[in-house]
């Protein structure tokens, strides 16, 4: 997707299953891996708590608007 310049976001689901320290450690690890491929948005997400919903919505709306 990066090579084809297709916009995408990494939505890290089940964010509510980790405590704050675990969540930060995982986010740091995944962001460091993603950074090797460029600027890839990484969003911790929990459908149960709604965490990350607005950020994902904003990114999707931006990508759609950029295509229009």
Backbone as XML, in Angstrom:
<?xml version="1.0"?>
<chain id="A" units="angstrom">
  <residue number="1" name="UNK">
    <atom name="N" x="0.824" y="-1.180" z="0.000"/>
    <atom name="CA" x="0.000" y="0.000" z="0.000"/>
    <atom name="C" x="0.872" y="1.248" z="0.000"/>
  </residue>
  <residue number="2" name="UNK">
    <atom name="N" x="1.956" y="1.198" z="0.747"/>
    <atom name="CA" x="2.857" y="2.343" z="0.790"/>
    <atom name="C" x="3.450" y="2.579" z="-0.591"/>
  </residue>
  <residue number="3" name="UNK">
    <atom name="N" x="3.949" y="1.514" z="-1.215"/>
    <atom name="CA" x="4.565" y="1.635" z="-2.530"/>
    <atom name="C" x="3.576" y="2.109" z="-3.587"/>
  </residue>
  <residue number="4" name="UNK">
    <atom name="N" x="2.319" y="1.741" z="-3.452"/>
    <atom name="CA" x="1.282" y="2.140" z="-4.401"/>
    <atom name="C" x="0.654" y="3.490" z="-4.047"/>
  </residue>
  <residue number="5" name="UNK">
    <atom name="N" x="1.124" y="4.082" z="-2.956"/>
    <atom name="CA" x="0.623" y="5.383" z="-2.480"/>
    <atom name="C" x="-0.880" y="5.372" z="-2.206"/>
  </residue>
  <residue number="6" name="UNK">
    <atom name="N" x="-1.337" y="4.263" z="-1.655"/>
    <atom name="CA" x="-2.728" y="4.138" z="-1.235"/>
    <atom name="C" x="-2.791" y="4.531" z="0.234"/>
  </residue>
  <residue number="7" name="UNK">
    <atom name="N" x="-3.572" y="5.548" z="0.571"/>
    <atom name="CA" x="-3.628" y="5.969" z="1.978"/>
    <atom name="C" x="-4.296" y="4.911" z="2.854"/>
  </residue>
  <residue number="8" name="UNK">
    <atom name="N" x="-3.738" y="4.728" z="4.029"/>
    <atom name="CA" x="-4.321" y="3.796" z="4.988"/>
    <atom name="C" x="-3.914" y="4.199" z="6.391"/>
  </residue>
  <residue number="9" name="UNK">
    <atom name="N" x="-4.558" y="3.609" z="7.350"/>
    <atom name="CA" x="-4.263" y="3.864" z="8.761"/>
    <atom name="C" x="-4.197" y="2.512" z="9.478"/>
  </residue>
  <residue number="10" name="UNK">
    <atom name="N" x="-3.306" y="2.410" z="10.443"/>
    <atom name="CA" x="-3.258" y="1.210" z="11.271"/>
    <atom name="C" x="-4.160" y="1.434" z="12.470"/>
  </residue>
  <residue number="11" name="UNK">
    <atom name="N" x="-5.263" y="0.729" z="12.516"/>
    <atom name="CA" x="-6.193" y="0.813" z="13.644"/>
    <atom name="C" x="-5.878" y="-0.348" z="14.590"/>
  </residue>
  <residue number="12" name="UNK">
    <atom name="N" x="-5.370" y="-0.005" z="15.747"/>
    <atom name="CA" x="-4.976" y="-1.023" z="16.730"/>
    <atom name="C" x="-6.177" y="-1.342" z="17.606"/>
  </residue>
  <residue number="13" name="UNK">
    <atom name="N" x="-6.899" y="-2.373" z="17.212"/>
    <atom name="CA" x="-8.124" y="-2.738" z="17.904"/>
    <atom name="C" x="-7.840" y="-3.379" z="19.259"/>
  </residue>
  <residue number="14" name="UNK">
    <atom name="N" x="-8.875" y="-3.465" z="20.057"/>
    <atom name="CA" x="-8.815" y="-4.063" z="21.400"/>
    <atom name="C" x="-7.927" y="-3.256" z="22.347"/>
  </residue>
  <residue number="15" name="UNK">
    <atom name="N" x="-7.804" y="-1.947" z="22.104"/>
    <atom name="CA" x="-6.959" y="-1.090" z="22.939"/>
    <atom name="C" x="-7.411" y="-1.109" z="24.400"/>
  </residue>
  <residue number="16" name="UNK">
    <atom name="N" x="-8.689" y="-1.357" z="24.630"/>
    <atom name="CA" x="-9.211" y="-1.377" z="26.000"/>
    <atom name="C" x="-8.767" y="-2.613" z="26.782"/>
  </residue>
  <residue number="17" name="UNK">
    <atom name="N" x="-8.194" y="-3.589" z="26.112"/>
    <atom name="CA" x="-7.773" y="-4.828" z="26.777"/>
    <atom name="C" x="-6.424" y="-4.686" z="27.483"/>
  </residue>
  <residue number="18" name="UNK">
    <atom name="N" x="-5.689" y="-3.596" z="27.179"/>
    <atom name="CA" x="-4.378" y="-3.386" z="27.778"/>
    <atom name="C" x="-4.440" y="-2.286" z="28.825"/>
  </residue>
  <residue number="19" name="UNK">
    <atom name="N" x="-3.590" y="-2.397" z="29.846"/>
    <atom name="CA" x="-3.521" y="-1.294" z="30.794"/>
    <atom name="C" x="-2.722" y="-0.159" z="30.144"/>
  </residue>
  <residue number="20" name="UNK">
    <atom name="N" x="-2.670" y="0.976" z="30.793"/>
    <atom name="CA" x="-2.052" y="2.167" z="30.201"/>
    <atom name="C" x="-0.590" y="1.931" z="29.814"/>
  </residue>
  <residue number="21" name="UNK">
    <atom name="N" x="0.165" y="1.275" z="30.668"/>
    <atom name="CA" x="1.583" y="1.007" z="30.392"/>
    <atom name="C" x="1.742" y="0.067" z="29.212"/>
  </residue>
  <residue number="22" name="UNK">
    <atom name="N" x="0.967" y="-1.015" z="29.195"/>
    <atom name="CA" x="1.028" y="-1.968" z="28.086"/>
    <atom name="C" x="0.635" y="-1.293" z="26.768"/>
  </residue>
  <residue number="23" name="UNK">
    <atom name="N" x="-0.397" y="-0.470" z="26.822"/>
    <atom name="CA" x="-0.875" y="0.227" z="25.622"/>
    <atom name="C" x="0.214" y="1.154" z="25.072"/>
  </residue>
  <residue number="24" name="UNK">
    <atom name="N" x="0.865" y="1.908" z="25.961"/>
    <atom name="CA" x="1.927" y="2.822" z="25.525"/>
    <atom name="C" x="3.124" y="2.052" z="24.959"/>
  </residue>
  <residue number="25" name="UNK">
    <atom name="N" x="3.488" y="0.942" z="25.585"/>
    <atom name="CA" x="4.602" y="0.132" z="25.099"/>
    <atom name="C" x="4.305" y="-0.438" z="23.712"/>
  </residue>
  <residue number="26" name="UNK">
    <atom name="N" x="3.106" y="-0.958" z="23.532"/>
    <atom name="CA" x="2.730" y="-1.517" z="22.235"/>
    <atom name="C" x="2.648" y="-0.432" z="21.163"/>
  </residue>
  <residue number="27" name="UNK">
    <atom name="N" x="2.088" y="0.717" z="21.526"/>
    <atom name="CA" x="1.981" y="1.828" z="20.587"/>
    <atom name="C" x="3.368" y="2.284" z="20.147"/>
  </residue>
  <residue number="28" name="UNK">
    <atom name="N" x="4.287" y="2.401" z="21.089"/>
    <atom name="CA" x="5.657" y="2.797" z="20.767"/>
    <atom name="C" x="6.309" y="1.785" z="19.823"/>
  </residue>
  <residue number="29" name="UNK">
    <atom name="N" x="6.158" y="0.500" z="20.103"/>
    <atom name="CA" x="6.730" y="-0.549" z="19.271"/>
    <atom name="C" x="6.155" y="-0.500" z="17.855"/>
  </residue>
  <residue number="30" name="UNK">
    <atom name="N" x="4.856" y="-0.444" z="17.750"/>
    <atom name="CA" x="4.209" y="-0.459" z="16.437"/>
    <atom name="C" x="4.531" y="0.813" z="15.648"/>
  </residue>
  <residue number="31" name="UNK">
    <atom name="N" x="4.564" y="1.942" z="16.323"/>
    <atom name="CA" x="4.926" y="3.195" z="15.646"/>
    <atom name="C" x="6.356" y="3.141" z="15.121"/>
  </residue>
  <residue number="32" name="UNK">
    <atom name="N" x="7.256" y="2.541" z="15.882"/>
    <atom name="CA" x="8.651" y="2.449" z="15.423"/>
    <atom name="C" x="8.772" y="1.534" z="14.208"/>
  </residue>
  <residue number="33" name="UNK">
    <atom name="N" x="7.983" y="0.485" z="14.164"/>
    <atom name="CA" x="7.988" y="-0.405" z="12.998"/>
    <atom name="C" x="7.359" y="0.305" z="11.800"/>
  </residue>
  <residue number="34" name="UNK">
    <atom name="N" x="6.231" y="0.967" z="12.011"/>
    <atom name="CA" x="5.533" y="1.674" z="10.933"/>
    <atom name="C" x="6.386" y="2.799" z="10.359"/>
  </residue>
  <residue number="35" name="UNK">
    <atom name="N" x="7.184" y="3.446" z="11.200"/>
    <atom name="CA" x="8.010" y="4.576" z="10.763"/>
    <atom name="C" x="9.015" y="4.175" z="9.685"/>
  </residue>
  <residue number="36" name="UNK">
    <atom name="N" x="9.378" y="2.908" z="9.643"/>
    <atom name="CA" x="10.307" y="2.420" z="8.623"/>
    <atom name="C" x="9.703" y="2.522" z="7.223"/>
  </residue>
  <residue number="37" name="UNK">
    <atom name="N" x="8.388" y="2.654" z="7.143"/>
    <atom name="CA" x="7.683" y="2.687" z="5.858"/>
    <atom name="C" x="7.145" y="4.070" z="5.520"/>
  </residue>
  <residue number="38" name="UNK">
    <atom name="N" x="7.459" y="5.060" z="6.330"/>
    <atom name="CA" x="6.987" y="6.416" z="6.087"/>
    <atom name="C" x="6.034" y="6.866" z="7.177"/>
  </residue>
  <residue number="39" name="UNK">
    <atom name="N" x="5.298" y="7.914" z="6.865"/>
    <atom name="CA" x="4.350" y="8.465" z="7.838"/>
    <atom name="C" x="3.017" y="7.721" z="7.747"/>
  </residue>
  <residue number="40" name="UNK">
    <atom name="N" x="2.874" y="6.728" z="8.585"/>
    <atom name="CA" x="1.649" y="5.923" z="8.618"/>
    <atom name="C" x="0.915" y="6.243" z="9.920"/>
  </residue>
  <residue number="41" name="UNK">
    <atom name="N" x="-0.325" y="6.729" z="9.816"/>
    <atom name="CA" x="-1.075" y="7.010" z="11.048"/>
    <atom name="C" x="-1.375" y="5.718" z="11.813"/>
  </residue>
  <residue number="42" name="UNK">
    <atom name="N" x="-1.173" y="5.765" z="13.117"/>
    <atom name="CA" x="-1.446" y="4.626" z="13.992"/>
    <atom name="C" x="-2.439" y="5.105" z="15.047"/>
  </residue>
  <residue number="43" name="UNK">
    <atom name="N" x="-3.589" y="4.433" z="15.122"/>
    <atom name="CA" x="-4.653" y="4.857" z="16.017"/>
    <atom name="C" x="-5.076" y="3.711" z="16.931"/>
  </residue>
  <residue number="44" name="UNK">
    <atom name="N" x="-4.814" y="3.823" z="18.233"/>
    <atom name="CA" x="-5.372" y="2.835" z="19.166"/>
    <atom name="C" x="-6.897" y="2.953" z="19.129"/>
  </residue>
  <residue number="45" name="UNK">
    <atom name="N" x="-7.582" y="1.821" z="19.073"/>
    <atom name="CA" x="-9.024" y="1.834" z="18.870"/>
    <atom name="C" x="-9.711" y="0.832" z="19.785"/>
  </residue>
  <residue number="46" name="UNK">
    <atom name="N" x="-10.844" y="1.249" z="20.339"/>
    <atom name="CA" x="-11.684" y="0.351" z="21.136"/>
    <atom name="C" x="-13.137" y="0.599" z="20.757"/>
  </residue>
  <residue number="47" name="UNK">
    <atom name="N" x="-13.759" y="-0.384" z="20.140"/>
    <atom name="CA" x="-15.176" y="-0.261" z="19.796"/>
    <atom name="C" x="-16.026" y="-0.224" z="21.062"/>
  </residue>
  <residue number="48" name="UNK">
    <atom name="N" x="-15.594" y="-0.933" z="22.084"/>
    <atom name="CA" x="-16.338" y="-0.985" z="23.338"/>
    <atom name="C" x="-16.415" y="0.378" z="24.009"/>
  </residue>
  <residue number="49" name="UNK">
    <atom name="N" x="-15.280" y="1.043" z="24.106"/>
    <atom name="CA" x="-15.223" y="2.341" z="24.783"/>
    <atom name="C" x="-15.343" y="3.522" z="23.829"/>
  </residue>
  <residue number="50" name="UNK">
    <atom name="N" x="-15.202" y="3.257" z="22.531"/>
    <atom name="CA" x="-15.276" y="4.339" z="21.551"/>
    <atom name="C" x="-13.962" y="5.080" z="21.370"/>
  </residue>
  <residue number="51" name="UNK">
    <atom name="N" x="-12.909" y="4.618" z="22.023"/>
    <atom name="CA" x="-11.610" y="5.272" z="21.895"/>
    <atom name="C" x="-11.112" y="5.179" z="20.454"/>
  </residue>
  <residue number="52" name="UNK">
    <atom name="N" x="-10.628" y="6.291" z="19.928"/>
    <atom name="CA" x="-10.068" y="6.314" z="18.582"/>
    <atom name="C" x="-11.082" y="6.520" z="17.475"/>
  </residue>
  <residue number="53" name="UNK">
    <atom name="N" x="-12.367" y="6.480" z="17.806"/>
    <atom name="CA" x="-13.419" y="6.586" z="16.795"/>
    <atom name="C" x="-13.342" y="7.899" z="16.028"/>
  </residue>
  <residue number="54" name="UNK">
    <atom name="N" x="-13.244" y="8.992" z="16.750"/>
    <atom name="CA" x="-13.221" y="10.306" z="16.090"/>
    <atom name="C" x="-11.963" y="10.494" z="15.255"/>
  </residue>
  <residue number="55" name="UNK">
    <atom name="N" x="-10.838" y="10.023" z="15.744"/>
    <atom name="CA" x="-9.604" y="10.159" z="14.980"/>
    <atom name="C" x="-9.668" y="9.343" z="13.695"/>
  </residue>
  <residue number="56" name="UNK">
    <atom name="N" x="-10.194" y="8.113" z="13.766"/>
    <atom name="CA" x="-10.358" y="7.298" z="12.560"/>
    <atom name="C" x="-11.314" y="7.967" z="11.574"/>
  </residue>
  <residue number="57" name="UNK">
    <atom name="N" x="-12.409" y="8.474" z="12.078"/>
    <atom name="CA" x="-13.393" y="9.154" z="11.229"/>
    <atom name="C" x="-12.753" y="10.352" z="10.521"/>
  </residue>
  <residue number="58" name="UNK">
    <atom name="N" x="-11.987" y="11.133" z="11.269"/>
    <atom name="CA" x="-11.324" y="12.308" z="10.707"/>
    <atom name="C" x="-10.345" y="11.907" z="9.596"/>
  </residue>
  <residue number="59" name="UNK">
    <atom name="N" x="-9.558" y="10.865" z="9.834"/>
    <atom name="CA" x="-8.599" y="10.400" z="8.833"/>
    <atom name="C" x="-9.303" y="9.882" z="7.580"/>
  </residue>
  <residue number="60" name="UNK">
    <atom name="N" x="-10.367" y="9.115" z="7.768"/>
    <atom name="CA" x="-11.115" y="8.591" z="6.615"/>
    <atom name="C" x="-11.714" y="9.734" z="5.814"/>
  </residue>
  <residue number="61" name="UNK">
    <atom name="N" x="-12.312" y="10.702" z="6.503"/>
    <atom name="CA" x="-12.897" y="11.850" z="5.803"/>
    <atom name="C" x="-11.825" y="12.617" z="5.032"/>
  </residue>
  <residue number="62" name="UNK">
    <atom name="N" x="-10.649" y="12.757" z="5.621"/>
    <atom name="CA" x="-9.546" y="13.450" z="4.946"/>
    <atom name="C" x="-9.134" y="12.692" z="3.687"/>
  </residue>
  <residue number="63" name="UNK">
    <atom name="N" x="-8.971" y="11.370" z="3.790"/>
    <atom name="CA" x="-8.567" y="10.578" z="2.631"/>
    <atom name="C" x="-9.601" y="10.644" z="1.530"/>
  </residue>
  <residue number="64" name="UNK">
    <atom name="N" x="-10.870" y="10.594" z="1.878"/>
    <atom name="CA" x="-11.945" y="10.668" z="0.883"/>
    <atom name="C" x="-11.957" y="12.045" z="0.230"/>
  </residue>
  <residue number="65" name="UNK">
    <atom name="N" x="-11.805" y="13.098" z="1.025"/>
    <atom name="CA" x="-11.808" y="14.462" z="0.480"/>
    <atom name="C" x="-10.614" y="14.678" z="-0.436"/>
  </residue>
  <residue number="66" name="UNK">
    <atom name="N" x="-9.470" y="14.084" z="-0.099"/>
    <atom name="CA" x="-8.282" y="14.229" z="-0.939"/>
    <atom name="C" x="-8.448" y="13.551" z="-2.300"/>
  </residue>
  <residue number="67" name="UNK">
    <atom name="N" x="-9.276" y="12.524" z="-2.356"/>
    <atom name="CA" x="-9.546" y="11.795" z="-3.603"/>
    <atom name="C" x="-10.552" y="12.495" z="-4.484"/>
  </residue>
  <residue number="68" name="UNK">
    <atom name="N" x="-11.391" y="13.320" z="-3.880"/>
    <atom name="CA" x="-12.479" y="13.986" z="-4.632"/>
    <atom name="C" x="-11.970" y="15.129" z="-5.476"/>
  </residue>
</chain>
